[in-house]
């Protein structure tokens, strides 16, 4: 039974991958404003209800597509040295906003979210909450390992780490470079290093 | 001589105030995308060159208008208690992004800056750099007064403080409330408190 069921399930996953790939491809071509679920359906050769069944809006679809590309960025290394792992992670994910072709699409979603509160909620729920959570998981493990001070809630610290990088990426012309990441980690370790 | 010259200078300042007021009024009515220097000139009853002589672009004009409204937000109190002063300042300026009618206009500039690198530079230079600098000035005074650890460059810390608040204001649906500000200041004081 398991093998019989495995085939459609694999097909479903392949179909999802394909839809997300088409979404990103189209978003890069026409921009966020020009993207539509209808156009994705047309290019993928499926009915639009196939897409609506899985994703309630083009924002949700695109954010899922971005998450898929950036999954690696959510996986912190666990070398046992929290500062080194954060540093590696931040420098690796820093180009997300700056690098074409996906950076401009991601920026466009963020821009659109400034006048659309529901999209802002979707953006946070589907993407940024995961970024914050993966950071929180890594520093919580460091806390359990005795690298960071015990008995401190690190939830907001994880948000501050993400926030400092996004602020620089979105509102400054200075790059997220080694100096910036090192300064941020100096502050974090000064606050919470054991 | 001083009195003779004072009148035109006062008139110039009044004219500047009036132009910035008209700019904000119009921006609130038509949004950032609909705003133009021509429309500001028309409503203010001046030639558009009068405006272009002072401001190179509508973004520069609008950012100057926003700065004027928010000047109070850039003036930290100096009670001698740096944590209290930062707290008061952050909670006072928090509604900037959330409050109508100006919040949406400011968000629209930030949104537009996501696809316009020159505007991003102007936004940072004309507005955010001042926000960061006023924070840096306040914490540097605290450092000189012995409230914070000596011999640490606090430039990036000032950026992190601003960045954490902007991240929450722009990319999250959670409010910049007392709990958030207190958590941010816990982290800052844990890192740099003397």
Interface residues (C-beta under 8 A of the other chain):
Chain A: X104 X107 X108 X110 X111 X112 X113 X114 X115 X117 X120 X121 X123 X124 X128 X155 X156 X157 X159 X160 X162 X163 X164 X165 X166 X167 X168 X170 X171 X172 X173 X180 X183 X184 X186 X187 X188 X190 X191 X192
Chain B: X104 X107 X108 X110 X111 X112 X113 X114 X115 X117 X120 X121 X123 X124 X128 X155 X156 X157 X159 X160 X162 X163 X164 X165 X166 X167 X168 X170 X171 X172 X173 X180 X183 X184 X186 X187 X188 X190 X191 X192
